[in-house]
Amino acid sequence: MVQRVVLEGFHAVKHAVRFGGAVGTVVVLDRDRAVGLARSHAPDLVDVFERAEVVGRAEFERVIGRTHPTGVGALAERPAVEWAEAGRGAPLVLLDNPRNLGNFGAVIRVAAGLGAGGVVSLGDVDPWHPNVLRGSAGLHFALPVGRLGGVDDVRGTVIAFDADGRDLGDARIPDDAVLAFGSERHGLSPEVRARADLVVSLPMRPKVSSYNLTTSVAMGLYHWQLFRRAS
């Protein structure tokens, strides 16, 4: 059964199309404005917005579910992901029971930008929840995104991030690693901590209590990128 997701806004549609998403009809409130956005922000996709269907505000809200400042939206098919087939030439980001949907989406966005091998989660939050998709600006389509059934489904060398771990600066992250990050409030679960092959900590100034989840993921992936280029 095909599952459809809503793409809210110009950037979500842009990213879904760029990364090969099965995007249906693009709807816009003002074609000239949408084409103008494409010319300034995505000249490779001008033709997509030239073919967009112009609708009234009521129809736009009926299709997309809400209005949007850019007046652009679309529906797309949610891609099926087989983790056994997903490319692992880059680390997989594992979120351990994330709770903040906006943060979850932002993690996907930064993971896409830094070339992660995918983003997976444990827990009851749907990684394709509309609020998560909104936070990623459609970059769910740039890399595999899904939910695992439990910690036993995790494959590969697990490097967990925690304030009590060894300094990340002394570690090297292999391309096939799984980088595990705990929830914003409770950190790593005992199950994921027990599964970890290595626990590392991010550098932090004294008296600063913590980083935002997205910042932590970005620092971990950047560390991988930096030393990968240097090797």
Biotite code that builds the C-alpha atoms (Angstrom):
import biotite.structure as struc

atoms = struc.array([
    struc.Atom([0.000, 0.000, 0.000], chain_id="A", res_id=1, res_name="MET", atom_name="CA", element="C"),
    struc.Atom([1.401, 3.378, -1.040], chain_id="A", res_id=2, res_name="VAL", atom_name="CA", element="C"),
    struc.Atom([1.764, 5.829, 1.815], chain_id="A", res_id=3, res_name="GLN", atom_name="CA", element="C"),
    struc.Atom([1.606, 9.490, 0.925], chain_id="A", res_id=4, res_name="ARG", atom_name="CA", element="C"),
    struc.Atom([3.159, 12.383, 2.770], chain_id="A", res_id=5, res_name="VAL", atom_name="CA", element="C"),
    struc.Atom([2.523, 16.096, 2.530], chain_id="A", res_id=6, res_name="VAL", atom_name="CA", element="C"),
    struc.Atom([5.275, 18.436, 1.365], chain_id="A", res_id=7, res_name="LEU", atom_name="CA", element="C"),
    struc.Atom([4.709, 21.851, 2.874], chain_id="A", res_id=8, res_name="GLU", atom_name="CA", element="C"),
    struc.Atom([6.464, 24.759, 1.235], chain_id="A", res_id=9, res_name="GLY", atom_name="CA", element="C"),
    struc.Atom([8.837, 25.481, -1.608], chain_id="A", res_id=10, res_name="PHE", atom_name="CA", element="C"),
    struc.Atom([11.956, 23.989, -0.024], chain_id="A", res_id=11, res_name="HIS", atom_name="CA", element="C"),
    struc.Atom([10.286, 20.712, 0.909], chain_id="A", res_id=12, res_name="ALA", atom_name="CA", element="C"),
    struc.Atom([9.038, 20.272, -2.647], chain_id="A", res_id=13, res_name="VAL", atom_name="CA", element="C"),
    struc.Atom([12.419, 21.315, -4.056], chain_id="A", res_id=14, res_name="LYS", atom_name="CA", element="C"),
    struc.Atom([14.344, 18.764, -2.008], chain_id="A", res_id=15, res_name="HIS", atom_name="CA", element="C"),
    struc.Atom([11.915, 15.931, -2.651], chain_id="A", res_id=16, res_name="ALA", atom_name="CA", element="C"),
    struc.Atom([12.127, 16.479, -6.403], chain_id="A", res_id=17, res_name="VAL", atom_name="CA", element="C"),
    struc.Atom([15.912, 16.905, -6.420], chain_id="A", res_id=18, res_name="ARG", atom_name="CA", element="C"),
    struc.Atom([16.458, 13.643, -4.577], chain_id="A", res_id=19, res_name="PHE", atom_name="CA", element="C"),
    struc.Atom([14.178, 11.567, -6.744], chain_id="A", res_id=20, res_name="GLY", atom_name="CA", element="C"),
    struc.Atom([11.031, 11.516, -4.650], chain_id="A", res_id=21, res_name="GLY", atom_name="CA", element="C"),
    struc.Atom([7.815, 10.345, -6.309], chain_id="A", res_id=22, res_name="ALA", atom_name="CA", element="C"),
    struc.Atom([6.175, 13.767, -6.160], chain_id="A", res_id=23, res_name="VAL", atom_name="CA", element="C"),
    struc.Atom([2.648, 14.217, -7.482], chain_id="A", res_id=24, res_name="GLY", atom_name="CA", element="C"),
    struc.Atom([1.113, 17.418, -8.759], chain_id="A", res_id=25, res_name="THR", atom_name="CA", element="C"),
    struc.Atom([2.691, 20.536, -7.284], chain_id="A", res_id=26, res_name="VAL", atom_name="CA", element="C"),
    struc.Atom([0.080, 23.072, -6.212], chain_id="A", res_id=27, res_name="VAL", atom_name="CA", element="C"),
    struc.Atom([0.757, 26.797, -5.893], chain_id="A", res_id=28, res_name="VAL", atom_name="CA", element="C"),
    struc.Atom([-1.220, 29.870, -5.015], chain_id="A", res_id=29, res_name="LEU", atom_name="CA", element="C"),
    struc.Atom([0.753, 32.058, -7.428], chain_id="A", res_id=30, res_name="ASP", atom_name="CA", element="C"),
    struc.Atom([2.717, 30.475, -10.286], chain_id="A", res_id=31, res_name="ARG", atom_name="CA", element="C"),
    struc.Atom([4.782, 33.583, -11.046], chain_id="A", res_id=32, res_name="ASP", atom_name="CA", element="C"),
    struc.Atom([5.897, 33.815, -7.438], chain_id="A", res_id=33, res_name="ARG", atom_name="CA", element="C"),
    struc.Atom([6.724, 30.106, -7.303], chain_id="A", res_id=34, res_name="ALA", atom_name="CA", element="C"),
    struc.Atom([8.727, 30.318, -10.530], chain_id="A", res_id=35, res_name="VAL", atom_name="CA", element="C"),
    struc.Atom([10.512, 33.381, -9.151], chain_id="A", res_id=36, res_name="GLY", atom_name="CA", element="C"),
    struc.Atom([11.521, 31.358, -6.069], chain_id="A", res_id=37, res_name="LEU", atom_name="CA", element="C"),
    struc.Atom([12.791, 28.606, -8.331], chain_id="A", res_id=38, res_name="ALA", atom_name="CA", element="C"),
    struc.Atom([14.848, 31.007, -10.423], chain_id="A", res_id=39, res_name="ARG", atom_name="CA", element="C"),
    struc.Atom([16.536, 32.415, -7.340], chain_id="A", res_id=40, res_name="SER", atom_name="CA", element="C"),
    struc.Atom([16.809, 29.265, -5.193], chain_id="A", res_id=41, res_name="HIS", atom_name="CA", element="C"),
    struc.Atom([16.576, 26.267, -7.547], chain_id="A", res_id=42, res_name="ALA", atom_name="CA", element="C"),
    struc.Atom([17.172, 27.189, -11.197], chain_id="A", res_id=43, res_name="PRO", atom_name="CA", element="C"),
    struc.Atom([17.480, 23.491, -12.028], chain_id="A", res_id=44, res_name="ASP", atom_name="CA", element="C"),
    struc.Atom([13.807, 23.048, -11.159], chain_id="A", res_id=45, res_name="LEU", atom_name="CA", element="C"),
    struc.Atom([12.177, 26.039, -12.855], chain_id="A", res_id=46, res_name="VAL", atom_name="CA", element="C"),
    struc.Atom([10.265, 23.734, -15.202], chain_id="A", res_id=47, res_name="ASP", atom_name="CA", element="C"),
    struc.Atom([8.700, 21.887, -12.242], chain_id="A", res_id=48, res_name="VAL", atom_name="CA", element="C"),
    struc.Atom([7.142, 25.082, -10.947], chain_id="A", res_id=49, res_name="PHE", atom_name="CA", element="C"),
    struc.Atom([6.183, 26.308, -14.404], chain_id="A", res_id=50, res_name="GLU", atom_name="CA", element="C"),
    struc.Atom([4.012, 23.175, -14.667], chain_id="A", res_id=51, res_name="ARG", atom_name="CA", element="C"),
    struc.Atom([2.502, 23.599, -11.183], chain_id="A", res_id=52, res_name="ALA", atom_name="CA", element="C"),
    struc.Atom([-1.262, 23.688, -10.762], chain_id="A", res_id=53, res_name="GLU", atom_name="CA", element="C"),
    struc.Atom([-2.604, 27.026, -9.580], chain_id="A", res_id=54, res_name="VAL", atom_name="CA", element="C"),
    struc.Atom([-5.310, 26.654, -6.927], chain_id="A", res_id=55, res_name="VAL", atom_name="CA", element="C"),
    struc.Atom([-7.230, 28.913, -4.613], chain_id="A", res_id=56, res_name="GLY", atom_name="CA", element="C"),
    struc.Atom([-6.449, 29.201, -0.915], chain_id="A", res_id=57, res_name="ARG", atom_name="CA", element="C"),
    struc.Atom([-9.297, 26.891, 0.145], chain_id="A", res_id=58, res_name="ALA", atom_name="CA", element="C"),
    struc.Atom([-8.186, 24.141, -2.264], chain_id="A", res_id=59, res_name="GLU", atom_name="CA", element="C"),
    struc.Atom([-4.553, 24.581, -1.212], chain_id="A", res_id=60, res_name="PHE", atom_name="CA", element="C"),
    struc.Atom([-5.495, 24.085, 2.437], chain_id="A", res_id=61, res_name="GLU", atom_name="CA", element="C"),
    struc.Atom([-7.654, 21.091, 1.528], chain_id="A", res_id=62, res_name="ARG", atom_name="CA", element="C"),
    struc.Atom([-4.789, 19.352, -0.295], chain_id="A", res_id=63, res_name="VAL", atom_name="CA", element="C"),
    struc.Atom([-1.885, 20.384, 1.957], chain_id="A", res_id=64, res_name="ILE", atom_name="CA", element="C"),
    struc.Atom([-3.803, 20.655, 5.229], chain_id="A", res_id=65, res_name="GLY", atom_name="CA", element="C"),
    struc.Atom([-2.734, 24.193, 6.030], chain_id="A", res_id=66, res_name="ARG", atom_name="CA", element="C"),
    struc.Atom([-1.493, 27.341, 4.385], chain_id="A", res_id=67, res_name="THR", atom_name="CA", element="C"),
    struc.Atom([2.200, 28.078, 3.855], chain_id="A", res_id=68, res_name="HIS", atom_name="CA", element="C"),
    struc.Atom([4.075, 31.389, 3.452], chain_id="A", res_id=69, res_name="PRO", atom_name="CA", element="C"),
    struc.Atom([5.577, 30.291, 0.104], chain_id="A", res_id=70, res_name="THR", atom_name="CA", element="C"),
    struc.Atom([2.221, 29.191, -1.273], chain_id="A", res_id=71, res_name="GLY", atom_name="CA", element="C"),
    struc.Atom([3.743, 25.932, -2.536], chain_id="A", res_id=72, res_name="VAL", atom_name="CA", element="C"),
    struc.Atom([2.924, 22.328, -1.648], chain_id="A", res_id=73, res_name="GLY", atom_name="CA", element="C"),
    struc.Atom([2.628, 18.793, -2.994], chain_id="A", res_id=74, res_name="ALA", atom_name="CA", element="C"),
    struc.Atom([1.925, 15.199, -2.090], chain_id="A", res_id=75, res_name="LEU", atom_name="CA", element="C"),
    struc.Atom([4.611, 12.529, -2.445], chain_id="A", res_id=76, res_name="ALA", atom_name="CA", element="C"),
    struc.Atom([4.966, 8.797, -1.974], chain_id="A", res_id=77, res_name="GLU", atom_name="CA", element="C"),
    struc.Atom([6.804, 7.706, 1.141], chain_id="A", res_id=78, res_name="ARG", atom_name="CA", element="C"),
    struc.Atom([9.711, 5.564, -0.100], chain_id="A", res_id=79, res_name="PRO", atom_name="CA", element="C"),
    struc.Atom([10.126, 2.037, 1.204], chain_id="A", res_id=80, res_name="ALA", atom_name="CA", element="C"),
    struc.Atom([13.489, 1.463, 2.883], chain_id="A", res_id=81, res_name="VAL", atom_name="CA", element="C"),
    struc.Atom([15.156, -1.919, 3.219], chain_id="A", res_id=82, res_name="GLU", atom_name="CA", element="C"),
    struc.Atom([17.944, -1.430, 5.709], chain_id="A", res_id=83, res_name="TRP", atom_name="CA", element="C"),
    struc.Atom([19.816, -4.494, 4.513], chain_id="A", res_id=84, res_name="ALA", atom_name="CA", element="C"),
    struc.Atom([20.074, -2.804, 1.116], chain_id="A", res_id=85, res_name="GLU", atom_name="CA", element="C"),
    struc.Atom([20.811, 0.721, 2.328], chain_id="A", res_id=86, res_name="ALA", atom_name="CA", element="C"),
    struc.Atom([24.281, 1.958, 1.435], chain_id="A", res_id=87, res_name="GLY", atom_name="CA", element="C"),
    struc.Atom([26.612, 2.050, 4.422], chain_id="A", res_id=88, res_name="ARG", atom_name="CA", element="C"),
    struc.Atom([29.588, 3.930, 3.033], chain_id="A", res_id=89, res_name="GLY", atom_name="CA", element="C"),
    struc.Atom([28.767, 6.576, 5.652], chain_id="A", res_id=90, res_name="ALA", atom_name="CA", element="C"),
    struc.Atom([27.698, 6.438, 9.312], chain_id="A", res_id=91, res_name="PRO", atom_name="CA", element="C"),
    struc.Atom([24.112, 5.756, 10.250], chain_id="A", res_id=92, res_name="LEU", atom_name="CA", element="C"),
    struc.Atom([22.593, 8.157, 12.797], chain_id="A", res_id=93, res_name="VAL", atom_name="CA", element="C"),
    struc.Atom([20.546, 6.410, 15.493], chain_id="A", res_id=94, res_name="LEU", atom_name="CA", element="C"),
    struc.Atom([18.188, 8.498, 17.637], chain_id="A", res_id=95, res_name="LEU", atom_name="CA", element="C"),
    struc.Atom([17.296, 6.715, 20.858], chain_id="A", res_id=96, res_name="ASP", atom_name="CA", element="C"),
    struc.Atom([13.637, 7.511, 21.613], chain_id="A", res_id=97, res_name="ASN", atom_name="CA", element="C"),
    struc.Atom([13.580, 11.124, 20.356], chain_id="A", res_id=98, res_name="PRO", atom_name="CA", element="C"),
    struc.Atom([10.714, 13.234, 21.684], chain_id="A", res_id=99, res_name="ARG", atom_name="CA", element="C"),
    struc.Atom([10.944, 16.641, 19.985], chain_id="A", res_id=100, res_name="ASN", atom_name="CA", element="C"),
    struc.Atom([9.615, 16.311, 16.445], chain_id="A", res_id=101, res_name="LEU", atom_name="CA", element="C"),
    struc.Atom([11.186, 19.535, 15.239], chain_id="A", res_id=102, res_name="GLY", atom_name="CA", element="C"),
    struc.Atom([14.596, 18.425, 16.492], chain_id="A", res_id=103, res_name="ASN", atom_name="CA", element="C"),
    struc.Atom([14.108, 15.066, 14.803], chain_id="A", res_id=104, res_name="PHE", atom_name="CA", element="C"),
    struc.Atom([13.486, 16.787, 11.479], chain_id="A", res_id=105, res_name="GLY", atom_name="CA", element="C"),
    struc.Atom([16.470, 19.091, 11.949], chain_id="A", res_id=106, res_name="ALA", atom_name="CA", element="C"),
    struc.Atom([18.683, 16.052, 12.596], chain_id="A", res_id=107, res_name="VAL", atom_name="CA", element="C"),
    struc.Atom([17.590, 14.570, 9.262], chain_id="A", res_id=108, res_name="ILE", atom_name="CA", element="C"),
    struc.Atom([18.373, 17.883, 7.590], chain_id="A", res_id=109, res_name="ARG", atom_name="CA", element="C"),
    struc.Atom([21.913, 18.081, 8.974], chain_id="A", res_id=110, res_name="VAL", atom_name="CA", element="C"),
    struc.Atom([22.507, 14.369, 8.363], chain_id="A", res_id=111, res_name="ALA", atom_name="CA", element="C"),
    struc.Atom([21.564, 14.859, 4.708], chain_id="A", res_id=112, res_name="ALA", atom_name="CA", element="C"),
    struc.Atom([23.860, 17.861, 4.438], chain_id="A", res_id=113, res_name="GLY", atom_name="CA", element="C"),
    struc.Atom([26.838, 16.023, 5.906], chain_id="A", res_id=114, res_name="LEU", atom_name="CA", element="C"),
    struc.Atom([26.337, 12.863, 3.884], chain_id="A", res_id=115, res_name="GLY", atom_name="CA", element="C"),
    struc.Atom([25.211, 10.398, 6.563], chain_id="A", res_id=116, res_name="ALA", atom_name="CA", element="C"),
    struc.Atom([24.189, 6.921, 5.465], chain_id="A", res_id=117, res_name="GLY", atom_name="CA", element="C"),
    struc.Atom([20.718, 7.335, 6.947], chain_id="A", res_id=118, res_name="GLY", atom_name="CA", element="C"),
    struc.Atom([18.760, 8.240, 10.078], chain_id="A", res_id=119, res_name="VAL", atom_name="CA", element="C"),
    struc.Atom([16.958, 5.624, 12.153], chain_id="A", res_id=120, res_name="VAL", atom_name="CA", element="C"),
    struc.Atom([15.149, 5.832, 15.452], chain_id="A", res_id=121, res_name="SER", atom_name="CA", element="C"),
    struc.Atom([14.036, 3.677, 18.338], chain_id="A", res_id=122, res_name="LEU", atom_name="CA", element="C"),
    struc.Atom([10.790, 4.425, 20.144], chain_id="A", res_id=123, res_name="GLY", atom_name="CA", element="C"),
    struc.Atom([7.237, 5.293, 19.229], chain_id="A", res_id=124, res_name="ASP", atom_name="CA", element="C"),
    struc.Atom([7.721, 8.455, 17.160], chain_id="A", res_id=125, res_name="VAL", atom_name="CA", element="C"),
    struc.Atom([7.094, 8.024, 13.430], chain_id="A", res_id=126, res_name="ASP", atom_name="CA", element="C"),
    struc.Atom([10.157, 9.423, 11.603], chain_id="A", res_id=127, res_name="PRO", atom_name="CA", element="C"),
    struc.Atom([7.791, 10.490, 8.806], chain_id="A", res_id=128, res_name="TRP", atom_name="CA", element="C"),
    struc.Atom([5.400, 12.384, 11.084], chain_id="A", res_id=129, res_name="HIS", atom_name="CA", element="C"),
    struc.Atom([4.338, 15.648, 9.368], chain_id="A", res_id=130, res_name="PRO", atom_name="CA", element="C"),
    struc.Atom([6.147, 17.731, 11.998], chain_id="A", res_id=131, res_name="ASN", atom_name="CA", element="C"),
    struc.Atom([9.361, 15.758, 11.465], chain_id="A", res_id=132, res_name="VAL", atom_name="CA", element="C"),
    struc.Atom([9.060, 16.139, 7.699], chain_id="A", res_id=133, res_name="LEU", atom_name="CA", element="C"),
    struc.Atom([8.436, 19.848, 8.171], chain_id="A", res_id=134, res_name="ARG", atom_name="CA", element="C"),
    struc.Atom([11.604, 20.150, 10.250], chain_id="A", res_id=135, res_name="GLY", atom_name="CA", element="C"),
    struc.Atom([13.708, 18.395, 7.611], chain_id="A", res_id=136, res_name="SER", atom_name="CA", element="C"),
    struc.Atom([12.499, 20.687, 4.801], chain_id="A", res_id=137, res_name="ALA", atom_name="CA", element="C"),
    struc.Atom([11.837, 17.603, 2.675], chain_id="A", res_id=138, res_name="GLY", atom_name="CA", element="C"),
    struc.Atom([15.316, 16.130, 3.074], chain_id="A", res_id=139, res_name="LEU", atom_name="CA", element="C"),
    struc.Atom([13.815, 12.804, 4.129], chain_id="A", res_id=140, res_name="HIS", atom_name="CA", element="C"),
    struc.Atom([14.152, 12.022, 0.421], chain_id="A", res_id=141, res_name="PHE", atom_name="CA", element="C"),
    struc.Atom([17.924, 12.611, 0.433], chain_id="A", res_id=142, res_name="ALA", atom_name="CA", element="C"),
    struc.Atom([18.808, 9.570, 2.570], chain_id="A", res_id=143, res_name="LEU", atom_name="CA", element="C"),
    struc.Atom([17.157, 6.497, 4.109], chain_id="A", res_id=144, res_name="PRO", atom_name="CA", element="C"),
    struc.Atom([14.927, 7.376, 7.081], chain_id="A", res_id=145, res_name="VAL", atom_name="CA", element="C"),
    struc.Atom([13.045, 4.867, 9.198], chain_id="A", res_id=146, res_name="GLY", atom_name="CA", element="C"),
    struc.Atom([12.335, 3.289, 12.551], chain_id="A", res_id=147, res_name="ARG", atom_name="CA", element="C"),
    struc.Atom([13.870, 0.123, 13.994], chain_id="A", res_id=148, res_name="LEU", atom_name="CA", element="C"),
    struc.Atom([11.935, -2.406, 16.032], chain_id="A", res_id=149, res_name="GLY", atom_name="CA", element="C"),
    struc.Atom([14.507, -2.546, 18.824], chain_id="A", res_id=150, res_name="GLY", atom_name="CA", element="C"),
    struc.Atom([18.161, -2.319, 19.719], chain_id="A", res_id=151, res_name="VAL", atom_name="CA", element="C"),
    struc.Atom([18.706, -5.880, 18.446], chain_id="A", res_id=152, res_name="ASP", atom_name="CA", element="C"),
    struc.Atom([18.105, -4.549, 14.919], chain_id="A", res_id=153, res_name="ASP", atom_name="CA", element="C"),
    struc.Atom([21.178, -2.316, 15.140], chain_id="A", res_id=154, res_name="VAL", atom_name="CA", element="C"),
    struc.Atom([24.054, -3.596, 13.004], chain_id="A", res_id=155, res_name="ARG", atom_name="CA", element="C"),
    struc.Atom([27.646, -2.384, 12.966], chain_id="A", res_id=156, res_name="GLY", atom_name="CA", element="C"),
    struc.Atom([30.027, -0.648, 15.337], chain_id="A", res_id=157, res_name="THR", atom_name="CA", element="C"),
    struc.Atom([27.933, 1.510, 17.666], chain_id="A", res_id=158, res_name="VAL", atom_name="CA", element="C"),
    struc.Atom([29.513, 4.741, 18.887], chain_id="A", res_id=159, res_name="ILE", atom_name="CA", element="C"),
    struc.Atom([27.282, 6.346, 21.500], chain_id="A", res_id=160, res_name="ALA", atom_name="CA", element="C"),
    struc.Atom([27.499, 9.992, 22.509], chain_id="A", res_id=161, res_name="PHE", atom_name="CA", element="C"),
    struc.Atom([27.306, 10.810, 26.219], chain_id="A", res_id=162, res_name="ASP", atom_name="CA", element="C"),
    struc.Atom([28.902, 13.356, 28.550], chain_id="A", res_id=163, res_name="ALA", atom_name="CA", element="C"),
    struc.Atom([30.603, 10.556, 30.495], chain_id="A", res_id=164, res_name="ASP", atom_name="CA", element="C"),
    struc.Atom([32.357, 9.081, 27.456], chain_id="A", res_id=165, res_name="GLY", atom_name="CA", element="C"),
    struc.Atom([35.938, 9.471, 26.272], chain_id="A", res_id=166, res_name="ARG", atom_name="CA", element="C"),
    struc.Atom([36.869, 12.601, 24.351], chain_id="A", res_id=167, res_name="ASP", atom_name="CA", element="C"),
    struc.Atom([35.652, 12.402, 20.753], chain_id="A", res_id=168, res_name="LEU", atom_name="CA", element="C"),
    struc.Atom([38.899, 14.043, 19.656], chain_id="A", res_id=169, res_name="GLY", atom_name="CA", element="C"),
    struc.Atom([40.753, 10.835, 20.518], chain_id="A", res_id=170, res_name="ASP", atom_name="CA", element="C"),
    struc.Atom([38.417, 8.640, 18.456], chain_id="A", res_id=171, res_name="ALA", atom_name="CA", element="C"),
    struc.Atom([38.039, 7.917, 14.772], chain_id="A", res_id=172, res_name="ARG", atom_name="CA", element="C"),
    struc.Atom([34.659, 7.142, 13.283], chain_id="A", res_id=173, res_name="ILE", atom_name="CA", element="C"),
    struc.Atom([34.604, 4.388, 10.650], chain_id="A", res_id=174, res_name="PRO", atom_name="CA", element="C"),
    struc.Atom([32.423, 4.824, 7.586], chain_id="A", res_id=175, res_name="ASP", atom_name="CA", element="C"),
    struc.Atom([30.126, 1.973, 8.612], chain_id="A", res_id=176, res_name="ASP", atom_name="CA", element="C"),
    struc.Atom([29.607, 3.158, 12.196], chain_id="A", res_id=177, res_name="ALA", atom_name="CA", element="C"),
    struc.Atom([26.272, 3.710, 13.913], chain_id="A", res_id=178, res_name="VAL", atom_name="CA", element="C"),
    struc.Atom([26.286, 7.017, 15.824], chain_id="A", res_id=179, res_name="LEU", atom_name="CA", element="C"),
    struc.Atom([23.808, 6.812, 18.703], chain_id="A", res_id=180, res_name="ALA", atom_name="CA", element="C"),
    struc.Atom([22.319, 9.873, 20.400], chain_id="A", res_id=181, res_name="PHE", atom_name="CA", element="C"),
    struc.Atom([19.965, 9.855, 23.372], chain_id="A", res_id=182, res_name="GLY", atom_name="CA", element="C"),
    struc.Atom([16.707, 11.731, 23.802], chain_id="A", res_id=183, res_name="SER", atom_name="CA", element="C"),
    struc.Atom([16.745, 15.404, 24.681], chain_id="A", res_id=184, res_name="GLU", atom_name="CA", element="C"),
    struc.Atom([15.532, 14.867, 28.231], chain_id="A", res_id=185, res_name="ARG", atom_name="CA", element="C"),
    struc.Atom([16.697, 11.412, 29.299], chain_id="A", res_id=186, res_name="HIS", atom_name="CA", element="C"),
    struc.Atom([19.787, 10.709, 27.210], chain_id="A", res_id=187, res_name="GLY", atom_name="CA", element="C"),
    struc.Atom([20.757, 7.194, 26.172], chain_id="A", res_id=188, res_name="LEU", atom_name="CA", element="C"),
    struc.Atom([18.635, 4.275, 27.273], chain_id="A", res_id=189, res_name="SER", atom_name="CA", element="C"),
    struc.Atom([20.340, 1.474, 29.231], chain_id="A", res_id=190, res_name="PRO", atom_name="CA", element="C"),
    struc.Atom([19.765, -0.855, 26.269], chain_id="A", res_id=191, res_name="GLU", atom_name="CA", element="C"),
    struc.Atom([21.575, 1.354, 23.771], chain_id="A", res_id=192, res_name="VAL", atom_name="CA", element="C"),
    struc.Atom([24.353, 2.137, 26.215], chain_id="A", res_id=193, res_name="ARG", atom_name="CA", element="C"),
    struc.Atom([24.885, -1.582, 26.784], chain_id="A", res_id=194, res_name="ALA", atom_name="CA", element="C"),
    struc.Atom([24.933, -2.165, 23.008], chain_id="A", res_id=195, res_name="ARG", atom_name="CA", element="C"),
    struc.Atom([27.555, 0.543, 22.396], chain_id="A", res_id=196, res_name="ALA", atom_name="CA", element="C"),
    struc.Atom([31.045, -0.535, 21.403], chain_id="A", res_id=197, res_name="ASP", atom_name="CA", element="C"),
    struc.Atom([32.414, 2.891, 22.352], chain_id="A", res_id=198, res_name="LEU", atom_name="CA", element="C"),
    struc.Atom([31.003, 5.849, 24.301], chain_id="A", res_id=199, res_name="VAL", atom_name="CA", element="C"),
    struc.Atom([32.368, 9.280, 23.415], chain_id="A", res_id=200, res_name="VAL", atom_name="CA", element="C"),
    struc.Atom([31.743, 12.827, 24.598], chain_id="A", res_id=201, res_name="SER", atom_name="CA", element="C"),
    struc.Atom([31.712, 16.101, 22.702], chain_id="A", res_id=202, res_name="LEU", atom_name="CA", element="C"),
    struc.Atom([34.042, 18.918, 23.793], chain_id="A", res_id=203, res_name="PRO", atom_name="CA", element="C"),
    struc.Atom([32.169, 21.367, 25.971], chain_id="A", res_id=204, res_name="MET", atom_name="CA", element="C"),
    struc.Atom([33.078, 24.470, 27.945], chain_id="A", res_id=205, res_name="ARG", atom_name="CA", element="C"),
    struc.Atom([32.727, 24.108, 31.736], chain_id="A", res_id=206, res_name="PRO", atom_name="CA", element="C"),
    struc.Atom([29.366, 25.242, 33.172], chain_id="A", res_id=207, res_name="LYS", atom_name="CA", element="C"),
    struc.Atom([27.582, 24.589, 29.847], chain_id="A", res_id=208, res_name="VAL", atom_name="CA", element="C"),
    struc.Atom([25.146, 21.773, 30.566], chain_id="A", res_id=209, res_name="SER", atom_name="CA", element="C"),
    struc.Atom([24.423, 20.320, 27.127], chain_id="A", res_id=210, res_name="SER", atom_name="CA", element="C"),
    struc.Atom([24.059, 20.815, 23.385], chain_id="A", res_id=211, res_name="TYR", atom_name="CA", element="C"),
    struc.Atom([20.908, 20.679, 21.323], chain_id="A", res_id=212, res_name="ASN", atom_name="CA", element="C"),
    struc.Atom([20.406, 17.250, 19.751], chain_id="A", res_id=213, res_name="LEU", atom_name="CA", element="C"),
    struc.Atom([20.875, 18.583, 16.225], chain_id="A", res_id=214, res_name="THR", atom_name="CA", element="C"),
    struc.Atom([24.093, 20.331, 17.223], chain_id="A", res_id=215, res_name="THR", atom_name="CA", element="C"),
    struc.Atom([25.427, 17.105, 18.727], chain_id="A", res_id=216, res_name="SER", atom_name="CA", element="C"),
    struc.Atom([24.658, 15.122, 15.580], chain_id="A", res_id=217, res_name="VAL", atom_name="CA", element="C"),
    struc.Atom([26.244, 17.814, 13.412], chain_id="A", res_id=218, res_name="ALA", atom_name="CA", element="C"),
    struc.Atom([29.422, 17.781, 15.515], chain_id="A", res_id=219, res_name="MET", atom_name="CA", element="C"),
    struc.Atom([29.666, 13.993, 15.392], chain_id="A", res_id=220, res_name="GLY", atom_name="CA", element="C"),
    struc.Atom([29.188, 13.829, 11.632], chain_id="A", res_id=221, res_name="LEU", atom_name="CA", element="C"),
    struc.Atom([31.554, 16.731, 11.021], chain_id="A", res_id=222, res_name="TYR", atom_name="CA", element="C"),
    struc.Atom([34.225, 14.939, 13.071], chain_id="A", res_id=223, res_name="HIS", atom_name="CA", element="C"),
    struc.Atom([33.759, 11.914, 10.817], chain_id="A", res_id=224, res_name="TRP", atom_name="CA", element="C"),
    struc.Atom([33.964, 14.063, 7.684], chain_id="A", res_id=225, res_name="GLN", atom_name="CA", element="C"),
    struc.Atom([36.999, 16.001, 8.867], chain_id="A", res_id=226, res_name="LEU", atom_name="CA", element="C"),
    struc.Atom([39.175, 13.016, 9.669], chain_id="A", res_id=227, res_name="PHE", atom_name="CA", element="C"),
    struc.Atom([37.918, 11.071, 6.684], chain_id="A", res_id=228, res_name="ARG", atom_name="CA", element="C"),
    struc.Atom([39.276, 13.790, 4.405], chain_id="A", res_id=229, res_name="ARG", atom_name="CA", element="C"),
    struc.Atom([42.530, 13.927, 6.344], chain_id="A", res_id=230, res_name="ALA", atom_name="CA", element="C"),
    struc.Atom([43.205, 10.196, 6.098], chain_id="A", res_id=231, res_name="SER", atom_name="CA", element="C"),
])
